[in-house]
Amino acid sequence: MNLWKNFFGKKDPPKANEDQQSPFMPQKKDPVEIEFAKKFTEKGGKFIFTETHEKALQNFENILLENQWKREDIACLNRDLAVHFDLQSQALDSKKHKALLITCECLIANKGAFLVCQHQIETLSIDQLPEQLIIYASADQFARDVSEGMSKLKQKYFGNLPTNITNLTVKSNTDKDNFLAQGASSKNIYLLLQD
């Protein structure tokens, strides 16, 4: 009998507890939130999840303490965001400010990056931003990739697409010697993600 099984290539049926996936099926993907968190933290980003506004404020205070920053050391270009975190809304001064607090348009899962535009960074180029960024975002801002992020941006600002659209990436701790992995868009980033 074994001769015939071997000859015709008949195999035993898979056991119920075996998790086999056809090579023709697409690979199982993590949810966008998990994929983003993995990519972002692998590169050295600091991910802080909060459920409430009060916890977000407390975690913001912890960031200030960890870095020995004062409120005056943090620039914030958005008036509403500045009020939210009890900061002064003011233009960025590279000599005075050590970090910048901003929001983002999307969190790009497959890159662990952030899609921003003029509404977050005004007319500043990425190399004009400080090395330290604190990004405040909500859990409904995830996009699988840049293409999906751009689609969301087009839907949000239908007929009035913003300018200065770019990606912010985390300055990778593992690729310090690889100049191709670094660049003007690579920053040290804290993410305050509120549910």
N, C-alpha and C positions, 0 to 999 in steps of 0.2 A: 504494500500500500504506500509506503513512504516513497518508493520509486516513482509512482504516478503523481504523488503530490509535488515532488521535486521537478518532475518532467513538465507538468502543466503549470507550475508556479502557484499552485493553490496554497494559500496561507491560512493560518488559523484566524478566525475573526478577532478583532481587537477586543480586549477586555473592557468591561464597562468603566473601570476606573482610569483607564489610559486616556489622556487628553491629546488626541492626535488631530492635527490640522492639515488639511490638504495643502500641498505646495502651491496650488493654483488659487487658493483663497488669499485675500489681502491679509497682511500681518495685523494682529491685534494691536491697537494703539491704546496708550494710556489716555484717560480723559485730559482735556487741554490744561486743566488746572494743575494736574500732577506732572504732565510733561513740562510745563513752564517752570514749576518749582524745581524739578530735577535739573534742567538746563541752567537756570538762573543761579542756583546754589552751587552746582558743580564748578561754575566759573568764578565763584567767590562772592556772589551777591548775597546780601543779608536780607532774608525774607522774614517779615514779621506779620503774622495774621492776627487781626483783631475783630471782635464781634460787635463792639459798641464804639460810639464816639468817645466815651470816657477812657476806654482802653487805648484807643488810638492816641489820645492826648498823653496818657501815661507812658506809652511806648516812645512817643516823640521826646518826652522829657528824659527817658532813659538813653536815647541816642545822644542828646546833648551832654548828659553826664559822662557817657562812655568816651566821648571825644573831647571833653572839657571845653565845650562850646558854650557861649552865652547866646541869648536870643538875638543880640545885635550882630552876631557872626553869621546869621542865616538870612539870606536874601529870599524874597518871595515876590514874584512879579504879578500874581493874581490877588486882587483885593479881597475877594471872598475867602480864598484859601488862607490868606494872612490872618483874617479875622478868626477863622476856624481854629488856627493854631496860636492865636494871640501874638502875632508878629506884626512888624511894620511892613506895609506894602511899599516897596521901593525898587528903584532900578539897581541892577547888579553892579557892584563896585569890586573889581578883582583885587584891589589892595585891601579892602575892608572886610569883605565877606569870605568865609571859609567854605560855605556850602550853599546850595540852592534847593529850596523846597518847591516842587512842581507837581502837577498832575500829568496824566498821559491820555492819549486817545485809546490805545489798545496795548495789551500785554501779548506779545508774539510768542506763542508756545514753542514752536520748533526751533527757535533761536534763543529763548530766554532773554528777549530784548523788549524794548518799548518803542511804540510808534508815537511820535510827538509832532507838533506843528506850531504855527505862530501863536496859537491860543495858549501854549505852555511856555515857549521860549522866545516869543515875539520875533524880532528880526536878528537875534543873536545866532551866530554860527556855533557849531558844537565845540570848536576849539576856544571860544570865548567863555564857555561855561566853566565853573570851578570843577576841580577833580572830584569833589564830594557832592553827590546828589541824594536827596531824599524824595522819593516819588510816592505820592499818595494816590491810591487807586481803589476801585471797588471790584467785587467779584464778578460783575456782569461785563467786564471789559476784556475778557479773553478772546483771542483769535488764534486759530490753528497756525496760520502763517501770514506773511506780509500781504499776500494777495487778498486773503479774507479780511485783514485789517484795513486795507485800502477800500474794499467794498463797504465795510462798516462806516468808514470815514465819508465816502461818497453819499451813503444813505443819510448820515447824520447832518451833513452840510449840503444837501441836495441843491444844486444850482449855484452854490457859493463855496466851492472847494477852497480850503485855506492854503496859504503858501507856507514855505519853510518846513515842508514835511520831511522828516528824517527818522532814523532809528538810533536809539541809544543802547549801547551794549555795556556789559560789565567788564571791567578791566580784569582779565583772567590772572589768577595767582599761579596757575600751572604753566602758562606760556610766557613767562617773563623774558626768556631769551629769544622767543620767536617774534621778530618784528612784524611779521605779517598778521599775527593774531592781535596785535596792539594797534592803536590808531587814535585819531582825534575823537572818535565817537566812543571810545572806551573810557568809562568812568567808574569810580567806586560808588556803588549804589546801595542804598537802603530802600527797601520796598515796604511801605505800610499799606497792607491790603486789608480793607474793611469789608466785612460781609454785608 
